Amino acid sequence: MRIPDHIFRQYDIRGLVDGELTPDVARSVGKAYGTLAHEQSRKTP
């Protein structure tokens, strides 16, 4: 799956629902964010 770069803004994610923003895109972005948050939480005491 390819996620379009232009949906990512400085403070948000924007795109057309069921066009650029599909359930698969939302799931992938959420999973990536969760992974990043988990890794960051392990680095801080």
DOVEX-803045 format. One line per field, with one value per residue: x, y, z of N, C-alpha, C, O in turn; residue number from 1; residue in one letter. Coordinates in steps of 0.02 Angstrom, whole numbers, plus 32768, in hexadecimal, padded with zeros to 4 digits. Example, Ala and Ser with C-alpha at 12.3 -4.5 7.8 and 13.67 -1.06 7.14 Angstrom:
2
n_u <- [8294;8282]
n_v <- [7EE4;7F90]
n_w <- [8186;8162]
ca_u <- [8267;82AC]
ca_v <- [7F1F;7FCB]
ca_w <- [8186;8165]
c_u <- [8294;8285]
c_v <- [7F5B;8002]
c_w <- [8186;818A]
o_u <- [82C8;829E]
o_v <- [7F5A;8039]
o_w <- [81A7;8192]
nr <- [1;2]
rest <- [A;S]
***
This chain:
45
n_u <- [802A;801A;8034;7FFF;806F;8045;7FD9;8002;8013;8058;8022;7FBC;7F5A;7F1A;7E9E;7E3A;7DB0;7D9F;7DE2;7E6E;7E7E;7E68;7E21;7E8C;7EFD;7EEC;7EF8;7F7C;7FC6;7FA2;7FD6;805E;8076;8058;80BC;812E;8115;8119;819F;81E0;81B4;81F9;8279;8280;8299]
n_v <- [7FC5;806E;8106;81A8;8231;82B6;82BE;82D3;8353;83E2;83DF;8383;8304;82FA;82D8;828E;8233;8186;8194;81D0;81B9;812A;809C;8042;8095;80EA;808B;805F;80D6;80F0;807D;808D;8103;80D8;8078;80CA;811C;80BB;8090;8107;8117;80B4;80E4;814B;816D]
n_w <- [8000;7FDA;8028;8012;8011;801B;8072;80F1;8161;81B9;823D;8237;81E1;8142;80C6;8043;8077;8063;7FEF;7FE9;806F;80B2;810C;811A;810B;817A;81E1;81CD;81E3;8268;82A6;828D;82D4;8356;8368;8364;83D5;8439;8430;8453;84D6;8517;851A;8574;8622]
ca_u <- [8000;803E;8013;8014;8094;8024;7FA5;8021;8020;8083;8002;7F83;7F57;7EDE;7E94;7DF5;7D9B;7D96;7E0B;7EB2;7E7A;7E41;7E2B;7ED0;7F2C;7EE4;7F13;7FC5;7FE0;7F99;8004;80A1;8079;805A;80FF;815C;8108;8131;81E8;81F4;81A7;822C;82B8;827F;8295]
ca_v <- [8000;80AE;813D;81E6;825F;82F7;82BF;82E6;839B;83EF;83CB;8357;82DA;830D;82B7;827B;81F3;8151;81A4;81CD;819F;80EC;807A;8025;80CC;80FE;8056;8060;8112;80E5;8049;80AC;8132;80B0;805B;8101;812F;8085;8092;8143;810C;8087;8108;817A;8149]
ca_w <- [8000;7FD7;804C;7FF2;803C;8023;80A6;8131;816A;81F3;827B;822D;81A5;811C;8087;8035;8094;8031;7FB5;8003;80B3;80B5;814B;811B;8117;81C0;820A;81C6;8205;82B0;82BB;828D;830D;8393;836C;8376;841A;8464;8431;8478;851E;8532;851F;85AC;8663]
c_u <- [802D;8015;802C;8035;806C;7FEC;7FC0;8031;804A;8064;7FC8;7F8C;7F16;7EDB;7E4B;7DE6;7D88;7DB7;7E53;7EB4;7E4B;7E4A;7E72;7F05;7F28;7F02;7F60;7FE5;7FDA;7FCA;804C;80A9;807E;809E;8132;8153;8122;817D;8201;81E9;81DA;826F;82BA;8278;8251]
c_v <- [803E;80E3;817E;8216;829F;82F8;82D5;8330;83A4;83D5;839B;832C;82EB;82E7;82A6;8236;81C3;8161;819B;81AF;8163;80CC;805B;805A;80E1;80CB;8057;809C;8109;80B2;8065;80DC;810C;8090;808F;8115;80FA;8086;80CE;8139;80DE;80AA;8138;8154;814F]
c_w <- [8000;7FF9;802D;8024;804B;8058;80EA;8131;81A8;8234;8273;81EE;8183;80DB;807E;8052;805C;7FEF;7FCB;8049;80B5;80FA;8151;8129;8160;81EF;8208;81E9;8250;82CB;82BF;82C7;834F;839E;8382;83BF;844B;8469;8459;84C3;853E;853C;855A;85EE;8684]
o_u <- [805F;7FDA;8068;801B;8072;7FD3;7F9A;8056;805E;8087;7FA6;7FBE;7EE1;7F0E;7E22;7E0B;7D67;7DAB;7E71;7EE5;7E0E;7E76;7E8F;7F34;7F5C;7F23;7F80;8018;8009;7FE5;8071;80DD;80A5;80B7;815C;8184;813E;8199;8232;8212;81E5;8299;82F1;8255;8247]
o_v <- [8040;80EC;818B;8222;82BB;832D;82E8;8349;8373;83B8;838B;8331;82EB;82D8;82B0;8206;81D6;8140;8166;8190;816B;80E1;805B;804E;80EA;80DD;804F;8094;8119;80BA;8056;80DC;8120;808D;8083;811E;810B;807E;80C8;8151;80E2;8092;814A;8121;8133]
o_w <- [8023;7FEA;802D;805A;8082;8068;8116;8108;81C8;825E;82A3;81CB;81A1;80BB;80AB;8046;802C;7FBD;7FC2;805D;80B8;811F;8187;814E;8181;8220;823B;820A;8275;8302;82EE;82E8;837B;83D6;83AD;83E3;847F;849F;847E;84EB;857B;8561;8571;85F1;86BA]
nr <- [1;2;3;4;5;6;7;8;9;10;11;12;13;14;15;16;17;18;19;20;21;22;23;24;25;26;27;28;29;30;31;32;33;34;35;36;37;38;39;40;41;42;43;44;45]
rest <- [M;R;I;P;D;H;I;F;R;Q;Y;D;I;R;G;L;V;D;G;E;L;T;P;D;V;A;R;S;V;G;K;A;Y;G;T;L;A;H;E;Q;S;R;K;T;P]
***
